[in-house]
């Protein structure tokens, strides 16, 4: 029979640790690991790459809007001999600007998602490096926390970038067009939500394969197939066999709705009053399952 | 010092199963081992002997297939078991984007330290491994020896009662090795248990008072280093009147078939042979004296740990083949 400590108090500990003390330690560890992710992103210049790209996009937007879109729209209206704009013309201009804003939001949505995947694949695989991971696993912290903190850190960087990009774009658009469309800001939660969903997939693939490149490819496959799967109703009508229809429909239900959420976003900026929750809920379910599987696998695998 | 054994393994087994190739590998087989607190212990074994698997089970990185293990009285796998354990992984692989200090801050927070106590503990461990002047330098600029020293500092952050070191002197120059040895000796004198997993047998011999040899997942031998290296008996040295010629009757002396033949030392112009016991020694002296040889010296023979290791591995292999 092994000679073991008879009660829960560790012989070397300086006293009984309370539940709140343990929770506080766990929180401190979690924050330390999130900060570690940020430090790595800064030191590897990934964060500067992300924010640098965003600043470049913003400068480009400011330049384009100045020359082509707003002034161009105004000159088009002037071309029809209506110097002083009436209410109807203003509405037409607002609709046009909403369309432009929708296109810009869709572009920013796509760019932000791609950037987040690059970031996620680069930062999630490094934590699994041998030696580095061993030293972390030997610490008295749950394995789940290691992975969750990394996920949170990556999400934090990606979402901060989204907020910067969308808010600055909104300011530029409003300043240039004098049309302050608050619907444009709904791009922030929708884009962040989709990034969270796809990052869950990145984490799962990295945990399963240990390879960031494969995780990136898997995410791009999901994005590329998203508009195709979105034609679910048409496909179900056209597919000949019940089996093929079943496979298609299952894939449609399981996959994150990258394309549909993008379409929802454009519609919302265009003034759509209804919002379809099905793509949001199924994408949330996908994210929850992928992340739960990644955490489960990471905590159970022998390292 | 902990009243419980630092490490205790009871009938520990670990089998890896590879589903793609449908292959099973028994990495550990029924290993029972107890290391008292305050000891300095070396775990030896050829590649694939199960050393790393054992270490990973102890640190909660792998789960045993059967049996149990405890660290300082706590079942492995529980956080409490790792609270008072410091670990230096093999090869280091430190994250290059950290400076020495920021790396230690991360691990100090994970060890439950914070505020001024954290900063003073970091200062103390940097001082212990003589790395204070390098604390602001990024880790990707460290030499391998510096990385090992910082790795040791990381392992010491939580004021451990048990220090687990995986190949601690791998890639470290002689000066760095001497420093590590001094630090570990000092810690051991303060009651910290040192557990070393190493291929460098001479280092283990210097660091550790007790060793175990694992082979094919089983415990092949364990004992105090001093006892193990002394069990070789006597070394007899003589000069022969027939220089360079082996005295013919000697190899059969003592009836020990595994005895090595006499060795000729060209530099010192001496013959020498190792004899297992006093009977063999006296028989050899009688034979040599009859041949007119001059006995130069008789001393207690000390096998190196490497010789003990190789002899043990060979013994296990021979027993298995038989």
Boltz contact constraints between the chains, C-beta under 6 A:
constraints:
  - contact:
      token1: [A, 2]
      token2: [B, 8]
      max_distance: 6.0
  - contact:
      token1: [A, 2]
      token2: [B, 10]
      max_distance: 6.0
  - contact:
      token1: [A, 2]
      token2: [B, 70]
      max_distance: 6.0
  - contact:
      token1: [A, 3]
      token2: [B, 4]
      max_distance: 6.0
  - contact:
      token1: [A, 3]
      token2: [B, 5]
      max_distance: 6.0
  - contact:
      token1: [A, 4]
      token2: [B, 70]
      max_distance: 6.0
  - contact:
      token1: [A, 4]
      token2: [B, 73]
      max_distance: 6.0
  - contact:
      token1: [A, 5]
      token2: [B, 73]
      max_distance: 6.0
  - contact:
      token1: [A, 5]
      token2: [B, 74]
      max_distance: 6.0
  - contact:
      token1: [A, 10]
      token2: [B, 80]
      max_distance: 6.0
  - contact:
      token1: [A, 10]
      token2: [B, 83]
      max_distance: 6.0
  - contact:
      token1: [A, 11]
      token2: [B, 2]
      max_distance: 6.0
  - contact:
      token1: [A, 11]
      token2: [B, 73]
      max_distance: 6.0
  - contact:
      token1: [A, 12]
      token2: [B, 84]
      max_distance: 6.0
  - contact:
      token1: [A, 12]
      token2: [B, 161]
      max_distance: 6.0
  - contact:
      token1: [A, 25]
      token2: [B, 112]
      max_distance: 6.0
  - contact:
      token1: [A, 28]
      token2: [B, 109]
      max_distance: 6.0
  - contact:
      token1: [A, 29]
      token2: [B, 110]
      max_distance: 6.0
  - contact:
      token1: [A, 32]
      token2: [B, 106]
      max_distance: 6.0
  - contact:
      token1: [A, 32]
      token2: [B, 109]
      max_distance: 6.0
  - contact:
      token1: [A, 36]
      token2: [B, 106]
      max_distance: 6.0
  - contact:
      token1: [A, 40]
      token2: [B, 97]
      max_distance: 6.0
  - contact:
      token1: [A, 43]
      token2: [B, 97]
      max_distance: 6.0
  - contact:
      token1: [A, 129]
      token2: [B, 93]
      max_distance: 6.0
  - contact:
      token1: [A, 130]
      token2: [B, 93]
      max_distance: 6.0
  - contact:
      token1: [A, 131]
      token2: [B, 89]
      max_distance: 6.0
  - contact:
      token1: [A, 131]
      token2: [B, 91]
      max_distance: 6.0
  - contact:
      token1: [A, 131]
      token2: [B, 92]
      max_distance: 6.0
  - contact:
      token1: [A, 131]
      token2: [B, 93]
      max_distance: 6.0
  - contact:
      token1: [A, 132]
      token2: [B, 93]
      max_distance: 6.0
  - contact:
      token1: [A, 132]
      token2: [B, 95]
      max_distance: 6.0
  - contact:
      token1: [A, 134]
      token2: [B, 89]
      max_distance: 6.0
  - contact:
      token1: [A, 135]
      token2: [B, 89]
      max_distance: 6.0
  - contact:
      token1: [A, 137]
      token2: [B, 61]
      max_distance: 6.0
  - contact:
      token1: [A, 138]
      token2: [B, 59]
      max_distance: 6.0
  - contact:
      token1: [A, 138]
      token2: [B, 87]
      max_distance: 6.0
  - contact:
      token1: [A, 139]
      token2: [B, 110]
      max_distance: 6.0
  - contact:
      token1: [A, 140]
      token2: [B, 79]
      max_distance: 6.0
  - contact:
      token1: [A, 140]
      token2: [B, 82]
      max_distance: 6.0
  - contact:
      token1: [A, 140]
      token2: [B, 83]
      max_distance: 6.0
  - contact:
      token1: [A, 141]
      token2: [B, 110]
      max_distance: 6.0
  - contact:
      token1: [A, 302]
      token2: [B, 62]
      max_distance: 6.0
  - contact:
      token1: [A, 303]
      token2: [B, 61]
      max_distance: 6.0
